[in-house]
């Protein structure tokens, strides 16, 4: 059951950063219930990681370029390196020039 045709209208493509949405084992869920502070620490840690990455790509240095290469590689992998898609869905502008979206499931739709 494949889609016959799909039309996507976009002004410019966006950068997509992998969404940090882990699946927790039952033991971790149990620990979160017993010690709620652990969940708070975990959420703050994820928040600080994303903020740190944003600082890296907004600095526009070598580390930002390396980070862009990693994110572009991840996006290409999600698009199965199909040139017809990557040329349209991978931005031509540098990472950090526009809002970076958090998603693991948008690009594989194509």
C-alpha positions in Angstrom: 0.0 0.0 0.0 2.2 2.8 -1.3 1.1 6.4 -1.9 0.6 7.1 -5.6 1.6 10.8 -5.4 2.6 13.1 -2.6 2.9 16.8 -2.9 4.8 18.8 -0.3 4.8 22.6 -0.3 7.6 24.2 1.6 9.2 27.6 1.3 12.7 26.4 2.4 13.7 23.1 3.9 14.5 22.9 7.6 17.4 21.3 9.5 16.1 18.3 11.5 17.9 17.4 14.7 17.2 13.9 16.1 14.6 13.9 18.8 15.8 12.7 22.1 12.9 10.5 23.0 14.3 7.5 24.8 12.3 4.4 25.6 12.8 3.6 29.3 13.2 0.1 30.7 10.8 -0.9 33.4 13.5 -0.6 36.1 14.1 3.0 35.1 10.4 3.8 35.2 10.3 2.2 38.7 13.2 4.4 39.8 11.5 7.5 38.4 8.3 6.6 40.4 10.3 5.9 43.6 12.7 8.9 43.3 11.0 11.7 41.3 14.1 13.8 41.5 15.9 11.4 39.2 13.3 12.3 36.4 13.9 16.0 37.0 17.7 15.5 36.8 17.3 13.5 33.6 15.0 16.1 32.0 17.4 19.0 33.0 20.3 17.0 31.5 18.5 16.5 28.2 17.5 20.2 28.2 21.1 21.3 28.8 22.4 18.9 26.1 20.1 20.5 23.5 21.0 24.0 24.7 24.7 23.2 24.5 24.3 21.8 21.0 22.4 25.0 20.0 25.2 27.1 21.4 27.7 25.0 19.3 25.8 25.5 16.0 25.2 29.2 16.7 28.9 30.0 17.2 29.6 29.3 13.5 33.0 27.8 14.1 34.7 24.6 13.1 32.7 22.7 15.7 29.5 24.1 14.2 30.6 22.9 10.7 31.4 19.4 12.1 28.0 19.4 13.8 26.3 20.4 10.5 28.0 17.5 8.7 26.7 15.0 11.4 23.2 16.3 11.2 23.2 16.3 7.4 24.5 12.7 7.4 21.6 11.8 9.7 19.1 13.5 7.5 20.6 11.8 4.4 20.3 8.4 6.1 16.7 9.0 6.9 16.1 9.8 3.2 18.1 6.7 2.1 20.5 9.0 0.3 18.0 9.5 -2.6 19.4 12.4 -4.6 15.9 13.5 -5.7 14.9 13.9 -2.1 18.1 15.1 -0.5 18.4 18.0 -3.0 15.0 19.2 -2.0 14.9 18.4 1.7 18.4 19.3 2.9 18.8 23.0 3.4 21.4 25.0 1.4 21.9 27.4 4.3 24.1 26.8 7.3 22.9 25.2 10.4 21.6 27.8 12.9 20.4 30.4 10.3 16.8 29.3 10.9 15.0 27.3 13.5 16.2 23.7 13.9 13.4 21.2 14.3 13.4 18.2 16.5 12.0 15.1 14.7 12.9 11.6 13.8 9.8 10.8 11.9 9.3 13.6 9.4 11.9 12.8 6.8 11.3 9.0 6.6 7.8 9.8 5.4 9.3 10.6 2.0 
